[in-house]
Amino acid sequence: VKMDDTERKNRSKDPSQAYNFHLRKDQMIREYHISLESMKMLREELSECVRSESVNQFVNCKELREKYFLLCQDNYRGMIMPPGMENVNRQVPGLLPPKK
């Protein structure tokens, strides 16, 4: 998409748009890192469960395994979207509440 000179001038005159863009971007990055860390903690908890349960791991670690699998399927890794930035097409059964 090409912008003409008037659009570039109008865009550069309003620094609040650029500032708000960077604030939103920083918030999204922060939330994504938090979701990755929570996923990492869940993975460590799952590996500890598998080690301790050994033979009964398929029964006793089922909830952790299914939750981790759902997080792996989600592109956002279970990230909670900031208000106003929700993705309309995001649907992960079992991880997100159904849309009304």
Secondary structure, DSSP 8 states (H G I E B T S, - for coil): ----HHHHHHHHH-HHHHHHHHHHHHHHHHHHHHHHHHHHHHHHHHHHHHHHHGGGHHHHTHHHHHHHHHHHHSTTTT----TT---TT---TTTS----
